[in-house]
Each structure stands twice: as C-alpha cells, then as structure tokens.
C-alpha cells in the first residue's frame, strides 16, 4: 500500500518551477515524486524550488531522488519543515543544495 503523498507542480512568484509535496516520501510513492521533479525541470538545467514544508518523513529513496535531481539542475532550493533540516544536513544534501527552514507555526 502506497504512503499518502500529494505532489503539485507549478511556478512560484519568482517564476521558478516549483514542486510542492504534502505527506510522506518513501519507496512506495517515490515514482510519483520523481516524476514531479522531472516535470518541473522539463529536461533543462534551470533552477527549481522544492517545497517540502508539509512533509514530515523522507526515507532513503526520497533523499536519493533529491540528490539525483540536484545533479540535474543548476540550482536547487528546498524548503523544509524544521523536523527535516537535520536529516538533510546529516545526509550531506545541504552541502549541494540550498535548504531553507519554514516556520513550524506555518506548517504544524
């Protein structure tokens, strides 16, 4: 059974492609997440934003997808819930992408 994940691809106020995810990212739904990342970048190396501020859990499949996608674009900006900052720092992801923490009050 797939873990609940909702993914939307659009453009932010800065015009940059954006992927917004809500739920949990794991092996059961990684294809959905990966397709959204690919769709947002549209085969170019243009910078994109990934909003994970409503995601509280990402397993190794999700982290690998983020690493893979960071290699495919020139600049990756990821907005995360405070609970996720440590995971992305320990994994080393914060060294190759911009990781910004959202306010916990915004996404309780």
Phi, psi and omega per residue, in radians:
X1 nan 2.268 -3.117
X2 -1.280 2.462 3.054
X3 -1.255 2.551 -3.115
X4 -1.101 2.134 3.071
X5 -2.569 2.270 3.037
X6 -2.035 2.270 -3.115
X7 -2.265 2.317 3.111
X8 -2.211 2.411 3.084
X9 -2.045 2.192 3.117
X10 -2.672 -2.743 3.085
X11 -2.131 2.421 3.103
X12 -1.356 3.103 3.139
X13 -1.099 -0.403 3.103
X14 -1.472 -0.009 -3.139
X15 1.494 -0.116 -3.119
X16 -1.309 2.412 3.046
X17 -0.982 2.497 -3.085
X18 -2.410 2.405 2.999
X19 -1.961 2.198 3.110
X20 -2.039 2.158 -3.122
X21 -2.053 2.537 3.081
X22 -2.346 2.310 3.129
X23 2.078 -2.407 3.125
X24 -2.219 2.536 3.124
X25 -1.970 2.078 3.118
X26 -2.607 -3.061 -3.073
X27 -0.999 -0.539 -3.085
X28 -1.230 -0.362 -3.112
X29 -2.287 0.268 -3.059
X30 -1.091 -0.559 3.136
X31 -1.115 -0.705 3.101
X32 -1.062 -0.770 -3.137
X33 -1.162 -0.779 -3.135
X34 -1.103 -0.715 3.095
X35 -1.085 -0.682 3.113
X36 -1.143 -0.699 3.099
X37 -1.094 -0.779 3.131
X38 -1.124 -0.720 3.125
X39 -1.096 -0.711 -3.121
X40 -1.154 -0.656 -3.110
X41 -1.453 -0.302 3.063
X42 0.876 0.604 3.083
X43 1.314 0.160 3.103
X44 -1.928 3.030 3.109
X45 -1.706 0.213 -3.119
X46 -1.056 2.561 3.113
X47 -1.053 2.565 3.043
X48 -2.375 2.823 3.073
X49 -1.972 2.377 3.059
X50 -2.063 2.028 -3.124
X51 -1.702 1.823 3.113
X52 -1.913 0.393 -3.071
X53 -1.125 -0.346 3.105
X54 -1.828 0.303 3.101
X55 -1.895 2.242 -3.120
X56 -1.892 -0.139 -3.104
X57 -2.572 2.280 3.026
X58 -2.369 2.160 3.113
X59 -1.548 -3.037 -3.073
X60 -1.084 -0.539 3.096
X61 -1.113 -0.725 3.119
X62 -1.179 -0.723 3.102
X63 -1.118 -0.740 3.095
X64 -1.064 -0.696 3.117
X65 -1.104 -0.693 3.097
X66 -1.120 -0.792 3.099
X67 -1.046 -0.818 -3.136
X68 -1.033 -0.746 -3.091
X69 -1.262 -0.579 3.095
X70 -1.062 -0.549 3.098
X71 -1.272 -0.351 -3.046
X72 -1.651 -0.215 -3.123
X73 -2.176 2.810 -3.111
X74 -1.282 -0.615 3.131
X75 -2.618 2.241 -3.126
X76 -2.045 2.218 3.102
X77 -1.994 2.175 -3.115
X78 -2.120 2.183 3.096
X79 -1.779 2.193 -3.044
X80 -2.285 2.754 2.993
X81 -1.204 2.592 3.140
X82 -0.898 -0.547 3.120
X83 -1.109 -0.429 -3.048
X84 -1.589 -0.269 -3.069
X85 -1.022 -0.788 -3.100
X86 -1.079 -0.749 -3.140
X87 -1.053 -0.791 -3.106
X88 -1.276 -0.451 3.067
X89 -1.315 -0.839 3.140
X90 -1.077 -0.654 -3.126
X91 -1.242 -0.283 -3.093
X92 1.582 -0.037 -3.102
X93 -1.077 -0.616 -3.104
X94 -1.162 -0.201 3.091
X95 -1.445 -0.334 -3.088
X96 -1.996 -0.091 3.141
X97 -2.493 2.776 3.062
X98 -1.433 2.106 3.128
X99 -1.988 2.101 -3.137
X100 -2.038 2.375 3.138
X101 -1.608 2.329 3.035
X102 -1.542 2.823 3.102
X103 -1.207 2.323 3.110
X104 -1.045 -0.536 3.140
X105 -1.171 -0.499 3.140
X106 -1.259 -0.460 -3.003
X107 -2.397 0.857 -3.112
X108 -1.123 nan nan
